[in-house]
Amino acid sequence: MAISFGDNARVATTPLTTALGLAGLTGAVYGETTPSITGVEVVGEATHDYAINVRLDGREESLWFAPELLEFVGHAPGTEIVIGDRRLIRSESGEWIEE
């Protein structure tokens, strides 16, 4: 399943993520980017020039990951975001529903 904004993700266990102490950690997806344009530092190799930002539980910083280093955990139903005067709530199917 494709991982997108608002989803929960787990860092896959690989030699790289284990060495960095990140394997198995979970967190919320905060965004996505094109590393060649934004210049972000990516954990793993962004072979398709695409990276996903995850704020790992219990940590202050968020990290950018190559997508193949992340596993989908869930859509985090009930998550709320506010954009201007719009309030959106995440459904179990992953849709953002305006309230």
Secondary structure, DSSP 8 states (H G I E B T S, - for coil): ----TT-EEEE---HHHHHTT-TT-EEEEEEEE-HHHH---EES--TTS-EEEEEETT-SSEEEE-GGGEEEEE--TT-EEEETTEEEEE-TTS-EEE-
